[in-house]
């Protein structure tokens, strides 16, 4: 089933496919154990969240998804099909997050922890839903 260009942002629903590890394509996680959790929106859309489970505890990742789900409950339904989030450690030892939203990729890195990496989701939500005063200025 193909989606028309007039389909809403949550056009992933018209594909009829469930997300897989392939949804995290373009990510390179050398020598790590990768796990994927699904962040579900109220309308059924999904953002796959990949992470290195040698670095990040499963329960901590579930808790962060729940926190972001409370702060931005409709985000999975608002992002374009194929969006994905991934968390790992780079070769310099920095923890990093990679948020692929449509054709854009947003990255956040730090030496802190998982919670600080997830803060990038707030930025993505603001880009998708600018406040009234920001829309007037543009």
C-alpha atoms as a printed R data frame, in Angstrom:
    type eleno elety resid chain resno      x      y      z
1   ATOM     1    CA   UNK     A     1  0.000  0.000  0.000
2   ATOM     2    CA   UNK     A     2  1.515  3.338 -0.993
3   ATOM     3    CA   UNK     A     3  1.037  6.622  0.814
4   ATOM     4    CA   UNK     A     4  0.077  9.750 -1.041
5   ATOM     5    CA   UNK     A     5  2.114 12.925 -0.690
6   ATOM     6    CA   UNK     A     6 -0.946 14.474  0.934
7   ATOM     7    CA   UNK     A     7 -0.816 11.921  3.765
8   ATOM     8    CA   UNK     A     8 -0.488 13.341  7.270
9   ATOM     9    CA   UNK     A     9  2.853 13.372  9.063
10  ATOM    10    CA   UNK     A    10  2.057 10.057 10.653
11  ATOM    11    CA   UNK     A    11  2.034  8.368  7.247
12  ATOM    12    CA   UNK     A    12  3.842  5.374  8.736
13  ATOM    13    CA   UNK     A    13  0.382  4.013  9.532
14  ATOM    14    CA   UNK     A    14 -0.417  3.584  5.853
15  ATOM    15    CA   UNK     A    15  2.633  1.412  5.183
16  ATOM    16    CA   UNK     A    16  1.116 -1.520  7.047
17  ATOM    17    CA   UNK     A    17  4.600 -2.524  8.260
18  ATOM    18    CA   UNK     A    18  5.888 -2.943 11.782
19  ATOM    19    CA   UNK     A    19  9.265 -1.370 12.601
20  ATOM    20    CA   UNK     A    20 12.306 -3.614 12.574
21  ATOM    21    CA   UNK     A    21 16.018 -3.254 13.140
22  ATOM    22    CA   UNK     A    22 16.112 -2.110  9.504
23  ATOM    23    CA   UNK     A    23 14.317  1.056 10.679
24  ATOM    24    CA   UNK     A    24 17.586  1.927 12.407
25  ATOM    25    CA   UNK     A    25 19.476  1.734  9.094
26  ATOM    26    CA   UNK     A    26 22.403  4.056  8.720
27  ATOM    27    CA   UNK     A    27 23.434  3.605 12.339
28  ATOM    28    CA   UNK     A    28 26.726  1.928 13.058
29  ATOM    29    CA   UNK     A    29 27.077  0.197 16.396
30  ATOM    30    CA   UNK     A    30 30.336 -1.738 16.158
31  ATOM    31    CA   UNK     A    31 30.989 -4.453 18.740
32  ATOM    32    CA   UNK     A    32 27.911 -3.785 20.787
33  ATOM    33    CA   UNK     A    33 24.767 -5.487 21.825
34  ATOM    34    CA   UNK     A    34 21.814 -3.625 20.310
35  ATOM    35    CA   UNK     A    35 18.315 -3.704 21.673
36  ATOM    36    CA   UNK     A    36 15.213 -1.955 20.316
37  ATOM    37    CA   UNK     A    37 12.247 -0.695 22.296
38  ATOM    38    CA   UNK     A    38  9.170  0.816 20.683
39  ATOM    39    CA   UNK     A    39  7.757  4.204 21.685
40  ATOM    40    CA   UNK     A    40  4.083  4.071 20.708
41  ATOM    41    CA   UNK     A    41  1.832  7.057 20.078
42  ATOM    42    CA   UNK     A    42 -1.864  7.173 20.968
43  ATOM    43    CA   UNK     A    43 -2.816  6.647 17.309
44  ATOM    44    CA   UNK     A    44 -0.543  3.618 16.979
45  ATOM    45    CA   UNK     A    45  2.522  5.140 15.323
46  ATOM    46    CA   UNK     A    46  5.889  3.881 16.547
47  ATOM    47    CA   UNK     A    47  9.388  5.302 16.969
48  ATOM    48    CA   UNK     A    48 11.998  2.522 17.275
49  ATOM    49    CA   UNK     A    49 14.523  3.334 20.031
50  ATOM    50    CA   UNK     A    50 17.786  1.445 19.585
51  ATOM    51    CA   UNK     A    51 20.421  1.307 22.295
52  ATOM    52    CA   UNK     A    52 23.487 -0.523 23.465
53  ATOM    53    CA   UNK     A    53 22.236 -2.634 26.334
54  ATOM    54    CA   UNK     A    54 25.802 -3.082 27.579
55  ATOM    55    CA   UNK     A    55 25.795  0.678 28.325
56  ATOM    56    CA   UNK     A    56 22.186  1.491 29.115
57  ATOM    57    CA   UNK     A    57 19.993 -0.471 31.487
58  ATOM    58    CA   UNK     A    58 16.744 -1.739 29.963
59  ATOM    59    CA   UNK     A    59 14.684 -0.371 32.856
60  ATOM    60    CA   UNK     A    60 16.364  3.059 32.604
61  ATOM    61    CA   UNK     A    61 15.593  3.220 28.875
62  ATOM    62    CA   UNK     A    62 11.967  2.214 29.478
63  ATOM    63    CA   UNK     A    63 11.732  4.923 32.159
64  ATOM    64    CA   UNK     A    64 13.099  7.595 29.784
65  ATOM    65    CA   UNK     A    65 10.630  6.578 27.073
66  ATOM    66    CA   UNK     A    66  7.832  6.852 29.649
67  ATOM    67    CA   UNK     A    67  9.021 10.323 30.751
68  ATOM    68    CA   UNK     A    68  9.166 11.548 27.144
69  ATOM    69    CA   UNK     A    69  5.813  9.891 26.468
70  ATOM    70    CA   UNK     A    70  4.292 11.992 29.245
71  ATOM    71    CA   UNK     A    71  5.979 15.195 28.041
72  ATOM    72    CA   UNK     A    72  5.269 14.598 24.322
73  ATOM    73    CA   UNK     A    73  2.530 11.933 24.076
74  ATOM    74    CA   UNK     A    74  1.748 12.539 20.395
75  ATOM    75    CA   UNK     A    75  5.335 12.723 19.126
76  ATOM    76    CA   UNK     A    76  5.367  9.212 17.597
77  ATOM    77    CA   UNK     A    77  2.224 10.140 15.633
78  ATOM    78    CA   UNK     A    78  3.696 13.486 14.520
79  ATOM    79    CA   UNK     A    79  7.116 12.505 13.206
80  ATOM    80    CA   UNK     A    80  7.532 11.268  9.610
81  ATOM    81    CA   UNK     A    81  7.591  7.557  8.792
82  ATOM    82    CA   UNK     A    82 11.026  6.019  9.282
83  ATOM    83    CA   UNK     A    83 12.026  8.217 12.214
84  ATOM    84    CA   UNK     A    84 14.205  6.466 14.790
85  ATOM    85    CA   UNK     A    85 16.243  7.210 17.892
86  ATOM    86    CA   UNK     A    86 19.497  5.495 18.864
87  ATOM    87    CA   UNK     A    87 21.805  5.699 21.885
88  ATOM    88    CA   UNK     A    88 25.401  4.445 22.081
89  ATOM    89    CA   UNK     A    89 28.991  5.398 22.916
90  ATOM    90    CA   UNK     A    90 31.363  6.735 20.282
91  ATOM    91    CA   UNK     A    91 35.058  5.951 19.860
92  ATOM    92    CA   UNK     A    92 36.062  8.900 22.092
93  ATOM    93    CA   UNK     A    93 34.010  7.579 24.985
94  ATOM    94    CA   UNK     A    94 31.221 10.127 24.711
95  ATOM    95    CA   UNK     A    95 27.669  8.920 25.079
96  ATOM    96    CA   UNK     A    96 25.586 10.046 22.144
97  ATOM    97    CA   UNK     A    97 22.061 10.085 20.869
98  ATOM    98    CA   UNK     A    98 21.090 10.142 17.209
99  ATOM    99    CA   UNK     A    99 17.559 11.234 16.387
100 ATOM   100    CA   UNK     A   100 16.587 10.627 12.757
101 ATOM   101    CA   UNK     A   101 13.371 12.493 11.972
102 ATOM   102    CA   UNK     A   102 12.408 12.332  8.320
103 ATOM   103    CA   UNK     A   103 15.395 13.524  6.288
104 ATOM   104    CA   UNK     A   104 17.016 15.300  9.248
105 ATOM   105    CA   UNK     A   105 19.416 13.890 11.813
106 ATOM   106    CA   UNK     A   106 19.922 15.487 15.205
107 ATOM   107    CA   UNK     A   107 22.755 14.429 17.486
108 ATOM   108    CA   UNK     A   108 23.450 15.042 21.123
109 ATOM   109    CA   UNK     A   109 26.567 13.926 22.989
110 ATOM   110    CA   UNK     A   110 27.761 14.206 26.568
111 ATOM   111    CA   UNK     A   111 29.717 12.549 29.304
112 ATOM   112    CA   UNK     A   112 26.715 12.708 31.629
113 ATOM   113    CA   UNK     A   113 24.000 10.161 31.402
114 ATOM   114    CA   UNK     A   114 21.026  8.839 29.567
115 ATOM   115    CA   UNK     A   115 18.565 11.444 30.831
116 ATOM   116    CA   UNK     A   116 20.634 14.317 29.394
117 ATOM   117    CA   UNK     A   117 20.756 12.596 26.000
118 ATOM   118    CA   UNK     A   118 16.967 12.312 25.878
119 ATOM   119    CA   UNK     A   119 16.647 16.081 26.298
120 ATOM   120    CA   UNK     A   120 17.154 16.348 22.527
121 ATOM   121    CA   UNK     A   121 13.575 15.099 22.124
122 ATOM   122    CA   UNK     A   122 12.292 18.397 23.568
123 ATOM   123    CA   UNK     A   123 14.116 20.238 20.763
124 ATOM   124    CA   UNK     A   124 12.564 17.974 18.125
125 ATOM   125    CA   UNK     A   125  9.098 18.503 19.590
126 ATOM   126    CA   UNK     A   126  9.594 22.300 19.440
127 ATOM   127    CA   UNK     A   127 10.621 22.044 15.785
128 ATOM   128    CA   UNK     A   128  7.503 20.037 14.967
129 ATOM   129    CA   UNK     A   129  5.183 22.319 16.943
130 ATOM   130    CA   UNK     A   130  6.541 25.871 17.106
131 ATOM   131    CA   UNK     A   131  4.846 28.103 19.625
132 ATOM   132    CA   UNK     A   132  2.536 30.807 18.319
133 ATOM   133    CA   UNK     A   133  5.068 33.618 18.864
134 ATOM   134    CA   UNK     A   134  7.729 31.651 16.935
135 ATOM   135    CA   UNK     A   135  5.333 31.100 13.976
136 ATOM   136    CA   UNK     A   136  4.455 34.797 13.831
137 ATOM   137    CA   UNK     A   137  8.126 35.790 13.711
138 ATOM   138    CA   UNK     A   138  8.888 33.511 10.750
